[in-house]
Amino acid sequence: MRCGRFGSSNPRRPDHSGGALLRRWLGVAAVLLGEGGLLACGELAPPVPARVVITPGLVLATEAGALVRFRTRVEDAAGAVLPGAFVSWQSGDPTVASVDPHGLATARAQGVTDIIASAGPVSDTARLEVYLPPGYQFEVGERYLGRHGYIEYIVGDVPIVVSAPHGGGLEPLELPDRSYGTTGRDRNTRELARAVAKAVRLRTGRQIHLIISHLHRRKLDPNREVVEAAQGHPFAEWAWSEYHGFVDKATASVAEQYGRGLYIDVHGHGHALQRLELGYLLSSTDLELPDSELSLSAFAEKSSLRELVAHSDSGLAAIVRGPSSLGSLLADRGFPAVPSARFRHPGGAPYYSGGYSTKRHGSRDDGTVSALQLEANFDGVRDSASSHEAFGDALAAALDVFFRVHFGVALAGGSHPRLAGSRRVVAVIGDGGKR
């Protein structure tokens, strides 16, 4: 076929069948276009989009005005990318989030909307949720919940923060199962943490700071950094940030009101030896050292008790396994523990020395709140409501002594000075005020 004037192939011969010839040419053009042939003389017809994919497919925006960039990949029937393909955008509910012609969405109000991208005859849909966290006005003793109630925080007024990351049982369908890492649940650790809070309240008339994850560990592991904990899912990442945000809030409150304090991360172990394991970021090898070596500054600096040791007349060894250590005080009340005066080190048995939360929220790297990971055995501690209550009473009593000896402060009574710098004089914790 030659390029030239539309009509007869012989310009010298008159075209006496214009209508028929026009129909013939249009038919040829239709065939060519249908086969991806010539759009005009030497010009290929554009391939028809067969598939469009939006990324990301799921987004959680947590503030009004937040911008979310959506992108698309347009493919032909063979799966080849069609660069430069025209894409149109639409929001299912512009009052929740609007989207401009380039795929840039703007969060407007709380709710959920579809973001739809269309290319020719095909389209794809992404989900955009706008969640606006409440403007919390934290009050002592009040309970605060994160999105969908996955994370709970009860505000305290003593310098003790307790968390339970692995005792939850919720398995919402919106969260996929984690594909790697530990997914087993620490049975009854939520209940154990609540029993401790109740026992402290009955003993002192005051409330510990309590943070609980109600999600099953298959969905979220708060005691890991966010990549392993949430594995890229935006709703799980937000729950993780709520959990650690509440712990950060609690430890900051303790530091502001009291100068120093203690964070306890409650877990459950399945080891054969039915005893408590108290982790201070010291390894089994560290704990095998004699007291004179364990009390060297290098070990205090690597432990989650760095700040406590720095302001105590007792050395690290005395704090972690002396007669007034938490391990020894709990053992005196019927709950064997390692390290303690009796079990100075694990003795080759399995032992948890502390994990992500102990490192992040303890005083090893920063801050004035020291920390430990409490691994509770099942028999006699986590196995029943009566065991929870007995252990809660024992820990509350042990903490009372521990704070008197090592922090120089009692957990109940009237007004008190800040703890920083106080050593031998026993102060009394009072009303830290509502925040």
C-alpha positions as CSV (number, residue, x, y, z in Angstrom):
1,M,0.0,0.0,0.0
2,R,1.3,3.4,-1.0
3,C,0.9,6.7,0.9
4,G,-1.0,9.3,-1.1
5,R,-4.4,10.9,-1.7
6,F,-7.3,8.9,-0.3
7,G,-9.1,7.3,-3.2
8,S,-8.2,5.3,-6.3
9,S,-4.8,3.8,-6.7
10,N,-4.7,5.1,-10.2
11,P,-4.9,8.9,-10.0
12,R,-5.4,9.2,-13.8
13,R,-8.6,7.0,-13.6
14,P,-11.7,8.7,-12.2
15,D,-13.1,7.1,-9.1
16,H,-16.8,6.4,-9.9
17,S,-17.4,4.3,-6.8
18,G,-16.5,6.7,-4.0
19,G,-19.0,5.2,-1.4
20,A,-17.9,1.6,-2.0
21,L,-14.2,2.6,-2.0
22,L,-14.6,4.5,1.2
23,R,-16.3,1.5,2.8
24,R,-13.5,-0.8,1.6
25,W,-10.8,1.5,3.0
26,L,-12.5,1.8,6.4
27,G,-12.8,-2.0,6.6
28,V,-9.1,-2.3,5.9
29,A,-8.3,0.3,8.6
30,A,-10.5,-1.5,11.1
31,V,-8.6,-4.8,10.4
32,L,-5.3,-3.1,10.7
33,L,-6.2,-1.3,14.0
34,G,-7.6,-4.5,15.4
35,E,-4.3,-6.3,14.8
36,G,-2.2,-3.4,16.2
37,G,-1.4,-2.3,12.7
38,L,-1.2,1.1,11.1
39,L,-3.0,4.0,12.7
40,A,-2.0,6.2,9.8
41,C,0.7,6.0,7.1
42,G,3.7,4.4,9.1
43,E,2.1,5.0,12.5
44,L,1.4,2.0,14.8
45,A,-1.8,1.8,16.8
46,P,-1.3,2.1,20.6
47,P,-1.6,-1.3,22.4
48,V,-4.8,-1.6,24.5
49,P,-4.1,-1.8,28.3
50,A,-5.1,-5.2,29.7
51,R,-4.1,-4.7,33.3
52,V,-3.4,-1.8,35.7
53,V,-1.9,-2.2,39.2
54,I,-1.9,0.4,42.0
55,T,0.8,0.6,44.6
56,P,0.5,0.7,47.5
57,G,-2.7,-1.3,47.7
58,L,-3.4,-0.4,51.3
59,V,-2.6,2.8,53.2
60,L,-3.3,4.1,56.7
61,A,-3.1,7.9,57.0
62,T,-3.1,9.1,60.6
63,E,-3.5,12.9,60.2
64,A,-5.7,15.2,58.3
65,G,-3.9,16.7,55.4
66,A,-1.5,13.7,55.0
67,L,-0.4,13.2,51.4
68,V,-0.2,9.7,49.9
69,R,1.4,9.1,46.5
70,F,-0.2,6.3,44.6
71,R,1.5,4.9,41.5
72,T,0.4,2.5,38.7
73,R,1.9,0.0,36.4
74,V,-0.1,-0.5,33.2
75,E,0.5,-3.7,31.1
76,D,-0.7,-5.1,27.8
77,A,-2.1,-8.5,27.3
78,A,1.4,-10.1,27.2
79,G,2.3,-8.5,30.5
80,A,4.6,-5.9,29.0
81,V,4.6,-2.5,30.7
82,L,3.0,0.3,28.7
83,P,5.1,3.4,29.5
84,G,3.2,6.7,29.2
85,A,-0.2,5.1,29.3
86,F,-2.9,7.6,30.3
87,V,-4.3,6.9,33.8
88,S,-7.4,8.6,35.3
89,W,-7.9,8.8,39.1
90,Q,-11.0,8.8,41.3
91,S,-11.8,8.7,45.0
92,G,-14.8,6.7,46.1
93,D,-15.4,9.2,48.9
94,P,-13.7,12.5,48.4
95,T,-14.9,13.6,51.9
96,V,-12.5,11.0,53.4
97,A,-9.7,11.6,50.9
98,S,-9.4,13.3,47.5
99,V,-7.0,12.4,44.7
100,D,-5.6,14.6,42.0
101,P,-5.0,13.7,38.3
102,H,-1.5,12.4,39.2
103,G,-2.4,10.0,41.9
104,L,-1.6,12.2,44.9
105,A,-4.2,11.6,47.6
106,T,-5.0,14.0,50.5
107,A,-6.5,12.8,53.7
108,R,-9.5,14.8,54.7
109,A,-11.5,13.1,57.5
110,Q,-11.7,9.9,59.3
111,G,-13.1,7.0,57.3
112,V,-12.3,4.6,54.5
113,T,-12.4,5.2,50.8
114,D,-11.4,3.4,47.6
115,I,-8.8,5.1,45.3
116,I,-9.5,3.9,41.7
117,A,-7.0,4.1,38.8
118,S,-8.3,3.5,35.3
119,A,-6.4,3.0,32.1
120,G,-8.6,2.4,29.0
121,P,-11.0,-0.5,29.7
122,V,-9.2,-1.7,32.9
123,S,-8.9,-0.4,36.5
124,D,-7.6,-1.2,39.9
125,T,-8.6,-0.2,43.4
126,A,-6.5,0.6,46.5
127,R,-7.9,1.1,50.0
128,L,-7.1,4.3,52.0
129,E,-8.1,4.5,55.6
130,V,-7.9,7.8,57.4
131,Y,-7.6,7.2,61.2
132,L,-7.3,10.3,63.4
133,P,-6.0,9.3,66.9
134,P,-7.9,10.8,69.7
135,G,-6.5,13.8,71.4
136,Y,-5.7,11.9,74.6
137,Q,-6.0,13.8,77.9
138,F,-4.2,11.3,80.1
139,E,-5.7,10.9,83.6
140,V,-4.3,8.6,86.3
141,G,-6.2,5.3,86.5
142,E,-8.0,5.8,83.2
143,R,-7.9,3.3,80.4
144,Y,-7.0,4.4,76.8
145,L,-7.3,2.2,73.7
146,G,-5.6,2.5,70.3
147,R,-7.2,1.8,67.0
148,H,-9.7,-1.0,67.2
149,G,-8.7,-1.6,70.8
150,Y,-5.6,-3.6,69.8
151,I,-3.4,-1.7,72.3
152,E,-4.4,-0.7,75.9
153,Y,-2.8,1.8,78.2
154,I,-3.8,2.4,81.9
155,V,-2.1,5.5,83.2
156,G,-0.2,5.2,86.5
157,D,1.1,7.4,89.2
158,V,4.0,5.4,90.6
159,P,7.5,5.1,88.9
160,I,6.7,1.6,87.6
161,V,5.8,0.7,84.1
162,V,4.6,-2.8,83.2
163,S,3.9,-4.2,79.7
164,A,2.6,-7.5,78.3
165,P,3.4,-7.8,74.6
166,H,2.6,-11.5,73.9
167,G,-0.5,-12.5,75.8
168,G,-3.1,-11.2,73.4
169,G,-5.5,-13.4,71.5
170,L,-7.1,-11.2,68.9
171,E,-6.7,-12.3,65.3
172,P,-8.5,-9.7,63.1
173,L,-8.9,-10.6,59.5
174,E,-7.5,-7.2,58.4
175,L,-4.1,-8.3,59.6
176,P,-2.3,-11.2,57.8
177,D,-0.4,-13.8,59.7
178,R,3.3,-13.0,60.1
179,S,5.4,-15.2,57.8
180,Y,8.5,-15.4,59.9
181,G,9.7,-15.0,63.5
182,T,8.2,-16.5,66.7
183,T,4.4,-16.6,66.6
184,G,3.6,-18.5,69.8
185,R,1.5,-16.8,72.4
186,D,2.6,-16.2,76.0
187,R,-0.4,-17.7,77.7
188,N,-1.9,-15.6,80.6
189,T,0.7,-12.9,80.7
190,R,-2.0,-10.2,80.2
191,E,-3.8,-11.6,83.3
192,L,-0.5,-11.8,85.2
193,A,0.3,-8.1,84.4
194,R,-3.2,-7.1,85.6
195,A,-2.8,-9.1,88.8
196,V,0.5,-7.2,89.5
197,A,-1.3,-3.9,88.9
198,K,-4.1,-4.9,91.2
199,A,-1.7,-6.0,93.9
200,V,0.3,-2.8,93.8
201,R,-2.9,-0.8,93.9
202,L,-4.1,-2.7,97.0
203,R,-0.7,-2.4,98.7
204,T,0.0,1.3,97.9
205,G,-3.3,2.8,96.8
206,R,-1.6,3.8,93.6
207,Q,-1.6,2.6,90.0
208,I,1.3,1.3,87.9
209,H,1.5,2.3,84.2
210,L,0.2,-0.7,82.3
211,I,0.5,-1.3,78.6
212,I,-1.0,-4.5,77.0
213,S,-1.1,-5.7,73.4
214,H,-4.4,-7.6,72.8
215,L,-3.2,-8.9,69.4
216,H,-2.1,-12.5,68.9
217,R,1.6,-12.8,68.3
218,R,0.8,-14.3,64.9
219,K,-0.4,-10.8,63.9
220,L,2.1,-8.6,65.8
221,D,5.2,-9.1,68.0
222,P,5.8,-5.8,69.9
223,N,9.0,-7.2,71.4
224,R,10.8,-6.9,68.0
225,E,11.8,-4.0,65.8
226,V,9.1,-2.9,63.5
227,V,10.3,-4.8,60.4
228,E,10.0,-8.2,62.0
229,A,7.2,-7.2,64.3
230,A,4.7,-6.0,61.7
231,Q,6.3,-7.3,58.4
232,G,5.3,-4.4,56.3
233,H,1.5,-4.3,57.0
234,P,0.4,-0.7,57.7
235,F,-2.2,-1.6,60.3
236,A,0.2,-3.8,62.2
237,E,2.9,-1.1,61.9
238,W,0.4,1.4,63.4
239,A,-0.4,-1.0,66.3
240,W,3.3,-1.4,67.0
241,S,3.8,2.4,67.0
242,E,0.8,2.7,69.4
243,Y,2.3,0.1,71.8
244,H,5.7,1.7,72.0
245,G,4.2,5.1,71.9
246,F,2.3,4.3,75.1
247,V,5.4,2.8,76.7
248,D,7.3,6.0,75.7
249,K,4.6,8.1,77.2
250,A,4.6,6.1,80.5
251,T,8.4,6.2,80.9
252,A,8.5,9.9,80.0
253,S,5.8,10.5,82.7
254,V,7.9,8.6,85.2
255,A,11.0,10.5,84.4
256,E,9.3,13.8,84.6
257,Q,7.5,13.2,87.9
258,Y,10.1,11.1,89.7
259,G,13.4,11.4,87.9
260,R,13.9,7.6,87.8
261,G,11.9,4.4,87.7
262,L,11.6,0.8,86.6
263,Y,10.1,-0.8,83.5
264,I,9.1,-4.5,83.6
265,D,8.3,-6.3,80.4
266,V,6.3,-9.5,81.3
267,H,6.7,-12.7,79.2
268,G,6.1,-16.4,79.7
269,H,8.7,-19.1,79.0
270,G,8.3,-22.7,78.3
271,H,11.6,-23.9,79.7
272,A,11.8,-27.1,81.8
273,L,13.0,-25.4,85.0
274,Q,9.9,-23.9,86.7
275,R,11.5,-20.7,87.9
276,L,11.4,-17.0,87.0
277,E,14.0,-15.6,84.6
278,L,14.9,-11.9,85.1
279,G,16.7,-10.4,82.1
280,Y,18.9,-7.4,82.5
281,L,20.7,-7.6,79.1
282,L,23.4,-9.6,80.8
283,S,24.3,-12.9,79.3
284,S,24.6,-16.3,81.0
285,T,28.4,-15.9,80.7
286,D,28.3,-12.4,82.3
287,L,26.3,-13.8,85.3
288,E,28.8,-16.6,85.8
289,L,31.4,-14.0,86.8
290,P,32.2,-13.3,90.5
291,D,30.5,-10.3,92.0
292,S,33.7,-8.3,92.0
293,E,33.9,-8.6,88.2
294,L,30.2,-8.3,87.5
295,S,30.2,-5.0,89.4
296,L,32.8,-3.4,87.1
297,S,31.4,-0.4,85.2
298,A,31.6,-2.1,81.8
299,F,28.8,-4.5,82.8
300,A,26.7,-1.9,84.4
301,E,27.0,0.1,81.2
302,K,25.8,-2.8,79.1
303,S,22.9,-3.6,81.4
304,S,19.4,-2.3,81.3
305,L,20.0,-1.0,84.9
306,R,22.7,1.5,84.0
307,E,20.9,4.5,85.5
308,L,19.9,2.7,88.6
309,V,23.4,1.5,89.3
310,A,24.8,5.0,88.7
311,H,22.5,6.4,91.5
312,S,22.7,3.5,93.9
313,D,25.3,2.7,96.7
314,S,24.9,-1.0,95.7
315,G,26.9,-2.4,92.8
316,L,25.4,-4.2,89.8
317,A,25.9,-7.7,91.4
318,A,24.0,-6.7,94.5
319,I,21.1,-5.3,92.5
320,V,20.6,-8.3,90.3
321,R,21.4,-11.2,92.7
322,G,22.0,-9.8,96.2
323,P,19.7,-10.4,99.1
324,S,17.6,-7.4,98.1
325,S,17.5,-8.1,94.4
326,L,14.1,-8.7,92.8
327,G,15.1,-12.3,92.2
328,S,16.0,-13.0,95.8
329,L,12.9,-11.1,97.1
330,L,10.6,-13.1,94.9
331,A,12.4,-16.3,95.9
332,D,11.9,-15.4,99.6
333,R,8.1,-15.3,98.8
334,G,8.0,-18.7,97.2
335,F,8.9,-17.9,93.5
336,P,12.4,-19.2,92.6
337,A,14.2,-16.9,90.2
338,V,17.4,-16.5,88.3
339,P,19.5,-14.5,88.9
340,S,19.1,-14.4,92.7
341,A,21.1,-15.3,95.8
342,R,20.2,-18.9,95.3
343,F,20.5,-19.2,91.5
344,R,23.3,-16.7,90.8
345,H,23.4,-17.7,87.1
346,P,21.5,-20.0,84.8
347,G,23.9,-22.8,85.2
348,G,23.9,-23.8,81.6
349,A,20.1,-23.9,81.4
350,P,18.1,-21.9,78.8
351,Y,17.7,-18.3,79.9
352,Y,16.2,-15.1,78.4
353,S,18.4,-12.1,79.0
354,G,16.1,-9.4,77.6
355,G,14.8,-8.3,74.2
356,Y,14.0,-5.4,72.1
357,S,11.7,-3.6,74.5
358,T,14.1,-4.0,77.4
359,K,16.8,-2.4,75.2
360,R,14.6,0.4,73.8
361,H,12.8,1.5,77.0
362,G,15.5,0.7,79.6
363,S,18.4,2.9,80.5
364,R,21.2,1.1,78.8
365,D,21.4,3.5,75.9
366,D,19.5,6.5,77.2
367,G,16.9,7.7,79.7
368,T,16.5,7.4,83.4
369,V,14.1,4.5,83.6
370,S,15.8,1.1,84.2
371,A,14.3,-2.1,82.9
372,L,14.1,-5.9,83.1
373,Q,12.4,-8.6,81.1
374,L,10.5,-10.9,83.4
375,E,10.0,-14.4,82.0
376,A,7.4,-16.2,84.1
377,N,7.2,-20.0,84.3
378,F,3.8,-21.6,83.8
379,D,3.4,-23.9,86.8
380,G,2.4,-21.9,89.9
381,V,2.6,-18.5,88.2
382,R,0.6,-18.4,84.9
383,D,-1.5,-21.6,85.3
384,S,-4.5,-20.2,87.2
385,A,-6.2,-17.1,88.5
386,S,-5.1,-18.0,92.0
387,S,-1.5,-18.3,90.9
388,H,-1.8,-14.9,89.2
389,E,-3.0,-13.3,92.4
390,A,-0.4,-15.0,94.5
391,F,2.4,-13.9,92.2
392,G,1.0,-10.3,91.9
393,D,1.1,-10.1,95.7
394,A,4.6,-11.4,95.9
395,L,5.9,-9.0,93.2
396,A,4.2,-6.0,94.7
397,A,5.8,-6.8,98.1
398,A,9.2,-7.4,96.5
399,L,8.9,-4.1,94.6
400,D,8.1,-2.2,97.8
401,V,11.4,-3.5,99.3
402,F,13.4,-3.1,96.1
403,F,12.4,0.6,95.8
404,R,13.2,1.3,99.4
405,V,16.6,-0.3,99.2
406,H,17.8,0.6,95.7
407,F,15.8,3.8,94.8
408,G,15.6,5.1,98.3
409,V,11.8,5.6,98.1
410,A,8.7,4.0,99.3
411,L,5.8,3.3,97.0
412,A,3.0,4.6,99.2
413,G,2.4,7.7,101.3
414,G,2.3,11.4,100.9
415,S,4.4,13.8,99.0
416,H,7.9,13.0,97.8
417,P,10.9,14.7,96.1
418,R,12.2,13.5,92.7
419,L,14.3,10.4,92.9
420,A,17.3,11.5,90.9
421,G,20.2,12.0,93.3
422,S,18.4,10.5,96.4
423,R,20.2,7.5,97.9
424,R,20.1,6.8,101.6
425,V,17.1,9.0,102.6
426,V,13.9,7.1,102.1
427,A,11.4,9.4,100.5
428,V,7.7,8.7,100.1
429,I,5.9,8.8,96.8
430,G,2.9,11.1,96.7
431,D,0.5,12.3,94.1
432,G,2.4,13.0,91.0
433,G,-0.5,14.9,89.6
434,K,-2.7,14.2,86.5
435,R,-1.3,14.8,83.1
